[in-house]
């Protein structure tokens, strides 16, 4: 049941992000989902893509923070 709720929440967040002009937001949401699912390698890859594609945006700054935390093992 909890997994169903998490997946539903992910879908809703993805749909809401897709409706806005939030640069890298959808990819950032997916990276956070992957991180919560303990898929560190994919989360790291997605965070790195957000940083490179959307440098200087708030999403890139957040992605950098999460990337640093993942690499430090937090």
C-alpha positions as CSV (number, residue, x, y, z in Angstrom):
1,X,0.0,0.0,0.0
2,X,2.8,2.4,0.9
3,X,4.6,1.7,-2.4
4,X,1.3,2.4,-4.3
5,X,1.0,5.7,-2.5
6,X,4.6,6.6,-3.3
7,X,4.2,5.7,-7.0
8,X,0.9,7.7,-7.1
9,X,2.7,10.7,-5.5
10,X,5.5,10.4,-8.0
11,X,3.1,10.4,-10.9
12,X,1.3,13.5,-9.6
13,X,4.5,15.4,-9.0
14,X,5.7,14.5,-12.4
15,X,2.5,15.6,-14.0
16,X,2.5,18.9,-12.1
17,X,6.1,19.6,-13.0
18,X,5.5,18.8,-16.7
19,X,2.8,21.5,-16.7
20,X,5.2,24.3,-15.6
21,X,8.2,25.9,-17.1
22,X,10.4,24.6,-14.3
23,X,13.7,23.9,-15.9
24,X,14.9,20.5,-14.9
25,X,12.1,20.1,-12.4
26,X,10.8,16.8,-13.9
27,X,14.2,15.3,-14.0
28,X,14.9,16.5,-10.5
29,X,11.7,14.8,-9.3
30,X,12.7,11.5,-10.9
31,X,16.1,11.8,-9.3
32,X,14.6,12.3,-5.9
33,X,12.3,9.3,-6.5
34,X,15.2,7.2,-7.5
35,X,17.1,8.3,-4.4
36,X,14.1,7.3,-2.2
37,X,14.1,3.9,-3.9
38,X,17.8,3.5,-3.0
39,X,18.8,3.5,-6.6
40,X,21.8,5.8,-5.9
41,X,23.6,5.3,-9.3
42,X,20.6,6.4,-11.3
43,X,19.8,9.3,-8.9
44,X,23.5,10.5,-9.2
45,X,23.3,10.3,-13.0
46,X,20.1,12.3,-13.0
47,X,21.3,14.9,-10.6
48,X,24.5,15.3,-12.7
49,X,22.3,15.9,-15.8
50,X,20.2,18.5,-14.1
51,X,23.4,20.3,-13.0
52,X,24.9,20.3,-16.5
53,X,21.8,21.0,-18.5
54,X,20.3,23.7,-16.2
55,X,23.4,25.3,-14.7
56,X,22.6,28.4,-12.6
57,X,19.0,27.5,-11.9
58,X,17.6,26.8,-8.4
59,X,17.0,23.1,-9.5
60,X,20.7,22.8,-10.5
61,X,21.7,24.2,-7.1
62,X,19.4,21.7,-5.3
63,X,20.7,18.9,-7.5
64,X,24.3,19.8,-6.5
65,X,23.4,19.7,-2.8
66,X,21.8,16.3,-3.2
67,X,24.7,15.0,-5.3
68,X,27.2,16.1,-2.6
69,X,25.1,14.4,0.1
70,X,24.9,11.2,-1.9
71,X,28.6,11.1,-2.6
72,X,29.4,11.8,1.1
73,X,27.1,8.9,2.0
74,X,24.4,10.9,3.7
